[in-house]
Amino acid sequence: MLRVDITKQLGEFKLSAAFASEGRVTGLFGASGSGKTSLINMIAGLLRPDRGSIVIDGDTLEDTADGIHVPTWRRRIGYVFQDARLFPHLNVAQNLDYGRRMNGLAADPAQHKRIIDLLDIGGLLDRRPGKLSGGERQRVALGRALLAKPRLLLLDEPLGALDEGRKLEILPYLVRLRDEAGVPMVYVSHDAAELRQLATQIVMLRDGQVTAFGGVKVLTSGA
């Protein structure tokens, strides 16, 4: 369960969002500038709300009334950006292992194999990021985030920088993650068709406000 009830003033823009989602994939849908990235940055702890609370599975990460702010590195939240952000000087195997090592986690060969097989990246382990396609880089970024054993995975328009062919290539892997990885996700997109395939619940944002919340059907009336 992810519970969010926050407000944040960002210059002349005000973000005010409240929802509680139990979905495997919570889709944040809205046009550019609607507040989607600012909202997940607050869930990640990269941005602090002016007022409100953020709770995951009963664990309070943010509560301005009680002065609670759990730092990003202690939240156990994975974050996959639009541009993958792999380390160019490390090969794929080293990039995959980075999150685990930075979080001080013991090696887990069974999980390592499961994630590599799930994302079909076993043949890429010796390559550097510069030798990968956009879709391959995003699959490696997903693997790196999952191998850090997050309790929640944030994906900020992970297909936004890909052409249509690469999007079609990576979408089935995202569906497999939803169905097999066992990690709840918050998925940011302005593409209704994408969210119809992936999301189980939708938060619709417009001008910093939640205008609809519910199943994927809300996209039909609001998109």
N, C-alpha and C positions, 0 to 999 in steps of 0.2 A: 504494500500500500504506500503510495506517494501522496502526501498531503501538502499542498502549497497554498499559502494565503499571505500575499505580499503586496507592498506598494513601493515604488521607486521613482523618484524624480530625476530625469536625465536631461538637463537643460530645459527646453520648453516641452519635452515629451514626458508624459506620466504613464508609467506601467502599473497596472492594478490587476492582479490575477489571483483567483481563488478556485481551486478544484481538488478533488480527491480521486485518484485513479488506482484501480487494481488491475489494470490491463497489462498483458505481457508486453505490448508495444503501445505506448501513449504517443499519439501523433500530435505535434504542435503545428497547426496549419494557419497560414496567413500570408499576406503580401509582404514584400520587403519593407522593413521599417515598422512592422506591427508589434515588435517586441519579443520575437521568438528567441533570438540569440541572447538577449539580455536576461530572459527568464531562465534559460538553461545555465547561463553563467552564474546566476544566483544559486541554482541547485548545486552546481559544482563548487561554490564557495569562492569563485573568482570575482564576484561582485556582491556587495552586501546590500540588502534591502534597507530602506528607511524605516519600514515598519513591517512586522509580521513574523511568520514562522514557516519552516520547512521541516517536514518529518518523514523519515523513511522507515517503514516497518516498526513504528513505535519509538524510533531513535531520533531525538530532536537534534537537527544539525544547525538550525537557526531559530532563535527566538529573541526578538529585540526587547520584548517586555522583561524577560528574565536575564538579559545580557549574555545569551548563549550564542557563540559563533565558533563552530568546529572548523579548524583550518582545512583547506583543500586536501592536503596530503593525508589527513586522517579520515576523510569521508568514505574512502573505498569506492570511489566512483570513477568509471572509465569514461574517457572523452575522445571521440573520433571527430576530427575536423574535416571540412570540405577538401582541404589540400593534403591530407594524410600526415604531413609533418614527420616523416621518417628521418632518421639521422643519415646523411649522405655518406659519411665516412665508415659506417657500419654495414655489414652485409645483412641479409634478411634474418638469418638465424640470430645474429647479435641484436638486431632491432626487436625481434620477438621476445628476447630474454630480458630486455631492458626494464620493462615495468615490474617484472617479478623481482629482479635484483634490487631495484630502487625501493621496493616495498618490503625488502627483507624476508621474502617468502622462500621456503625450502623448494628445491626442485621437485616437480611432480611429473615424471615421465609419462604417466598414463594420460593426464590432462593435456600435456604438451602434444602427444600424438593425436588425441581426440580433436583438438582445435585445429591442428595442421590438416588432418583429414577432412574435417568439416568444411574448411575454407579452401581445400585443394591447393595448398601452397608448398607441399613437400618438395616439388621440383624447383623451387625458387630459392632455397635456403642459402646457397653460395653466392647469389647475385647481390649487387649493390642496388639501391633504389633507383639510380639513374638508368639502369638497364631494364626497368620494369615499365609495363604499360600503366595508365592511370587506374584501370580496374584492378590490376595486380597490387599496386601500391595501397589501394583502399582495403583490399583483403588482408594485406600484411598489417595495416594499421588496426583493423578489427581484431586480428589475432593477438597483436601486442596488448591491446586493451583487455581482452578476455583473459590472457595468461596472467594478468595482475590480480585475477580473482575478484573483480568488482561485484558489489551487490546491486549496482545500477549502471547501465551503459547509456551515455548521452551521445547522440549522433546529430551533428549540426550540418544538415544538407550534404550528406556524404556522397551523393551522386551529382551534386550541383555543378562540379567542374568537369563532368564526363560527357562525352557525346552520346547520342542515342544508342549506338552499338554497345558501348561500354556499360551504359546503364542496364541494358538488357542482359549483359553478361553477369553483372554483379547482383541484380535483384534476387535471383534464386538463392544465392548465398545468404542474403539478409533474411529471406523466408526461412531457410534452414536454421539460422541463428535463433529466430523467434520460436521455432518449433522444437529445437533440440538443445540449445545451449543452456536453457534454464536461468538466464539472466534477464530481468526486466529491462526494457529500453524506453527512453524518451527520444523520439525521432522527429527532428525539425525538417519541415519541407513546405514549399509553396506549390507543390505539384500534387493535386488531388488524386490523380491516377496512381501515383506512387503509394500514397497513404491508403488507398482502397485495397491495395495488394498486401500491405504490411501491418497496418495499425489495427488494434483491437478496440481502442478508445481514442476519441478525438477531442482536443481542446482547440477551439477556433478563436484566434486572436484578430482583433481589428483595432488599430489606433491605440494599442496598449490595454485594451479591455477584452475580457473573455465574453464572446457573443454567443457561443454555443458549446455544449459539452455532452458527450454521449457516444454511442456507437458510430460506426463508419457511415451510417445513414445520414448523419448531420452534414456530411460533405455534399449530399445531393441538394439539400435546401440552401446551403450557405456558400457553396463553391461556384 
